Amino acid sequence: YDIAERYGRDTYLVIDRLGSKHIPAFFRWKNRIDRLGEKLRLKNLSDRLSQCATDMLPTHLPPFMQHMREQYEHHLILKMADGGVDEAASYLKQYFDAHPHDGAYYACSGKEGAQATLHRFAAAGAANRYHAVKGREVGDLLALDIALRRNEHDWFERLPAEIDQHIAAKLYYGHFFCHVMHQDYILKPGSDAAAVKHALLAYLDGKGAEYPAEHNVGHLYPAKEALANFYRAQDPTNSLNPGIGKTTKKKHWAKSCGCGGH
């Protein structure tokens, strides 16, 4: 919440005040500034300038969100329509009247709901901004999107100490009802990103999680057998994207010699 509030502020304000149609122009401006920065040997110049400007502004989030942030560790945006609005309000009131120590709810107006949703959207880029402006204060950035088992009760990640010791900051956001989570890890300086990622994936394997959840395996993750079989069926000659899912790069899916698929 806090990293998104500070480091996603410019994204939030551009969309909120100018509209999403101005986002392409915003990124064109960033690219021009960064090209100038490269000539001057100033890395991430646009991010640093944007952050300096928005750091001088007061918080853009409404008071009800700040209150919820101070009271609760987790926030769920529940968007309802038509008859579901009254149904959800009735259920939430009944539940929290009976369990007042488990949490609370707030019924947003249309504007407030849009503000909460926009803050969630800004969180997606906040890790990149944080990483860009912190520079040598932090290590690499790891971004994972994972799907937990649909009956997973222990859905909030609490990493073992041997992994957690390498992480400077974490951002968690996702789609709770389908158990798809986006998890960004900003490592401490000197931490081995490849080793930390390997440990994280092994930890997720132990929980029965699937990854990547929303994106293809590309050339970063091994394709499971069912997916690899699908690729073979769709591309019998292995010509369209050789090596996808860490499969062989050889024609007609010939077995690899073990030297990286060549």
C-alpha positions, 0 to 999 in steps of 0.5 A, a space after each residue: 500500500 505505502 509503496 504504491 501510494 508514493 511510487 505510483 502517485 504520478 500514474 494515479 494522478 495522470 489517469 485521475 486528472 487527465 484520463 487514461 487516453 493521456 497515458 501513451 503521451 506520458 510514456 512518450 515524454 518519459 522515453 524522450 527524457 530517458 534518451 536525454 538522460 542516456 546521453 548525459 549518463 543519468 540513468 532512469 532520469 524520467 523516473 527520478 524527475 517524476 518522483 521528485 515532483 510527486 514527492 512534493 505533493 500531498 497524498 492523493 488518496 481519500 481519508 477512508 483509504 488511509 484509515 483502512 490502511 492504518 487499521 488493517 493489513 489486507 484490503 479486498 476491493 469487492 465490486 458489485 452490481 445490480 442486486 448484488 450490491 444490497 446482497 453484499 452489503 447485507 452479508 458484510 454487515 451481518 458478518 462483521 457485526 458478529 466478528 468485529 475483530 476480524 475486520 471491517 468494510 466500507 461501502 464506497 461511492 462511485 468516485 471512491 470505488 474508482 479511486 480504490 481501483 486506480 490505486 490498485 492499478 498504480 501498484 502494478 508499476 510502483 515496484 519498477 519505480 521504487 527500484 529505479 529511483 533507489 538505485 544502488 540502495 537495492 538489488 535486483 527486482 523479481 516479479 512473479 505471477 502465481 496461481 494458488 490452489 483454489 482451496 488454499 487457506 494459507 494464501 498470504 505468503 510468509 517466506 522462510 527466513 533463508 529466503 526472506 533475508 535477501 528481500 528488501 521490500 515486497 509488493 503483493 496484489 492480485 485477484 483474490 477470488 481466483 487466487 492469482 497473485 502478483 508478487 514483486 520482490 526487491 532484493 537487497 544489494 549483493 543478493 543473487 537474483 537467480 538463486 533467490 528466484 530458484 528458492 522462491 519457485 521451489 517454495 511455491 512448488 511445495 505449496 502446489 502453486 502454478 506459475 506463471 499464472 497470467 502469462 505464457 511460460 516463454 523461455 523463462 519457465 519449463 512447460 509442463 508435459 501437457 503444455 509441451 504436448 500442446 506445443 508439439 501438436 500445434 507446431 509439429 516441425 518446431 518452427 514457430 517458437 523453438 525452445 519455448 518452455 525450455 523444450 528442445 530447439 531442434 527441428 521436429 522436436 528431436 531430443 536435445 543433447 543436453 547443451 541448452 537445446 541447440 
